[in-house]
Amino acid sequence: MNPMKNIDLSFNRPEDNLAFDEALLDLCEEGSLGETLRFWEADRPFIVAGYSNKLPSEVNLTRCREHGVPVLRRVSGGGTVLQAPGCLNYALILRTDRGSDYTSVTRANAAIMEVHRGALERLIGKPVSVRGFTDLVTGGRKFSGNAQRRKRRALLFHGTFLYGMDLGAVETYLPMPTLRPEYRADRPHGEFIANLDVTRQALCRGLIAAWDALGTLTPAETRQAVERSASLVEHRYARPDWVERA
């Protein structure tokens, strides 16, 4: 298996950022690209709903319209999140034949989260635990949420790391989620989530080291993924019937 590569690439349009993750997954599934670790960050707020989330119950749509905050939908599960500066996104594209730990949703969740738990614990020097299957928590507060999308040969595991986001904005645009993990104990957003005291650069370096993703995508590989993502935007991410589907 070829070594994993990394790319740090953010787009101005929110839909392009979501589509690029799926494009990397599709190209790995087809054998055109290998395993990849991607980083990106929004330059302004927008909302991303999970695949099955119902927008009226998970998003303050009136406030989003008033403030011009776009609402989009991703192809993976999990809850609705606010994207904004200070929230680092990553996407792991892995082959499902890389080992027995990646042959199912639950096994892959456990394996990947343990890698990230250890990496973040080393980085911040404090205990980190996995709660609610795919949340990372320190000091009782969540700083990372994650979700998975699988195909036959490849999987996409992506999520967020809070390191400098305006947490008050979460209260503005997102009501209490319909489905809440038991460990949350019905705490409001401001008492449940927290920023890490760490830099974006340190987070990226820590994940690159954890996955040994020392190579970088070539310009040709990047162009290939950008071209594929443009088609995904047109046929999925920019379509109201996709965003409002659930």
N, C-alpha and C positions, 0 to 999 in steps of 0.2 A: 504494500500500500504506500502511495506517495505521501511525503510529509504534508501536514496541514499548512495552508497559507493564510495570511491575514490581510485585511483591507480596512482602512479607516476612511469611510466615504459617506458624507451626508449630502442630501439634496435639498433644494429650496422648497419644493412642493412636498407636502406631507405624503401624498399618495405615491410619489416616487420612492420614498423611503420604505414604505410597506411593500411595494412591488419588487424592490431589489432583493429583499430577503427571499421572496418566493421564487424569483428568477434564479438565484443561486441554488435553491433546492431543486428546481426543475432540471437545471444543467447538470447537477451532480447525479440525479436520477438517470439521466440520459447517458452519463459517462463522459460528458464534454468538459466538466470541471471536477476537481477533487474536493476533498474536505476543506472547509473554509471557516474562518472566524472573522466576522465583520463587526465594526463599530460604527455607530452614527448617533447624532444628537440633533434634536429639533432646535431651530432658531427662534421659534415663537410657539405659543400654546396651540395644541389641537388634541382632540379626543380620539382614542382608538377603542372600539368595542370588540369584544371577543366574538368568535364565529357565531355563537348562538345567543348572544345577549339581545334583549329586547330594549331598544333605545328609550322609549318613554319611561321605563322604570329604572334605567341605569344611568341616564344622562339628564342634566338640567338643560333641556333643549331650548327653552325660552332664553335663559341666560347666555347660552352659546350663540344663539342668533343675535341677541342684543350686542354682544361683544365681538362678533365676527370670528368666533372660534370654530374652525371646521370640525366635523364629526365624520370619522371614517370607520371601516371595519377591516379586521385582519382575517387570515385563513386559519389561524390556530384558536384553540379554546381559551379558557380562562376568563378573567373579569375585565371590565372596562377600566382604562387607565388614562391619565392625563399625561401628555407629552409636552415638555417645555425645557428651556435651558436649565442645566443642572441635573438632568436625568440622562445618564449614559445608557444607550441601547446597545445590545450585542445580539448577534445571530450566529449560532453554531450550525454548520451544515456537516452532518456526519453520515457515513455509510452504515447501513444496518448490519452489514456483515463484518464490522470491525471487531466483534466479540459477542459472547452470549449475553452480556449486560445490555445490549442494544436491540434485542429481538422483540421487545414489546414496549408499549407505552410506559407501564409501571416500572419495568426494569431499567429502561433508559432514564426515566425521571430520577430514580434513586441513584443511579451511577453518576449522572451529570451533576446533580445537586450535591453529592458528596465531594466531587472535585471542586466545585465552587465554594462549598462550605469551608473546606480546608484552605483554599487559596485566600479567601477573605479573612479567615481567622489569622493566618500568617501576616496578612497585610495590615490589619488594624490592631493586632496584638490583644484582642479581646475574644471571649467565647462567642461563637456563631453557631446557631442551630438551624435545622431545616424543620419548618412547621407547615401544617396544612398541605403537605406533599411537595409543593414547589415554591414556598416562600423562604427567604433567608431572613433571620431575625437576630438582633443583638440587643441586650438590655431590655428584652420584651417587646421591642419595636421592629416592624418590618422595614427593610430597606431594599428588598429585591423581590420582584414577582416574575414568574416565568410560565411559558406555555410551549406546547409541542404540536407539530404537524408531521405526519408520517406518510411516506410513500413506500413502495416495495423495496427499493434499493437504497433509499436515502431518507433522512429525517432532518427537520428544522426544529431546533430548540432555541428559543429566543426569549429575551427578557430585559429587565431594567435594573439599574443601580442608581439610587438616589445619592447624590453627593453635594448638591448645592441648589436644589429646586425650591421655589416659593411654595411651601407646603400649604399655605393658606388658599392658594388657587384651587387646590383639590376640593376643598369645602365649597368653593364658589360654583364649580361646574359638575361635580359628581355627588349625588345623594348617597346615603348609605346603600351599599350593594345588596341586592336581593339575597344572594347566597354569601354567607360569611363563615369563615372557619371558626371552630369552637374557641381556639386560643385568642381570637380577637376580643371575646367577651363583650361584644356590642360597643366597643370603644369608637368614638367618632374619629374621623380621619386624622385630626390634629393630635390625638393621643395614641394613635395606632402606628403611624408611619414616621420615619425619621431619616435625615440625611446622615451619611457617613462623614467622618472627619478625615477625608482623604481626597487626593486630587484625581482628576480625570486621567491624567497620564499614568498615575500609579495603578489605577484600576485596569487600564489597558495592558500595562506591562505585566501585572499579576495574572491576568487571564491568558495572555500570550504564553507566559512561562508555564502555566498550568496545563495547557494543551499542546505545548511544544510547537506552536504555530509560528515558526521563525521565518518562513518564506513570505513573500508578498505576491498578490495577484499581478500578473503582467498587464500592460496596457491592452493587449489583444483580448485577454480573458475578461478584463473589466468592460471593454466595449461590447463583448458578446453578452454579458449580463445586463448591461444598460439597454441594449436593443431588445432583449427578451422582456425586460421590465416595462418598456414602453408599450408593448403589446398588452401586458397584464393591466396596466393602468387604463388603457382604452376599453378593454373588454371586462374589467372587474372593478378596480379600485375607484375610478372616477364615475361610476354608474350609480345613480340614485337607487336603482332596484337592487343593487348589491348592498349598499350601505343600509338601506331601510328594510332589508329582507326578513328579519326575524320577527 
